[in-house]
Amino acid sequence: MMARQRTPRTERIAFQIWWLIEDTAGECTLRDMAEFTETSMQTCSQICRYRGWGGRYRKMACSHARDNGPQMIEALDEELTSLFGMAA
């Protein structure tokens, strides 16, 4: 198996990816890396895999959906109160 030749371009991209991962404490995705390095997500994925950085970044983007957690908790509290009454 032939070793991959490290070109200046791939070394630049790898450094940019490494810097982004370090700067964001791993709170970045392949899409973020691709935008930052101005390359494809596939290129970033291959470099991360080759360098062993697969587990150092988020695999999915954060959801921009509305957070209904507080409303769900309030509804659950009301339901439990109606079933069991106020706790002593």
C-alpha angles and dihedrals in degrees: 000000000000120000115243114253112241107225124193088248094056091043090052092049092046091051091049091050092048091049093049092049091049095044094050095038088238094308093129135093134215088263090056090049092049092051092046095048095035091232135109125283088240091058091050091047092051093048092048092049092047092048094045094245096127095117098042099082139046116274095206136038120247115263116254090202118124114272106242094172097110092047091049092050091049092050091048091049091052091048093049091046091052091050101042106015124229115329115247 
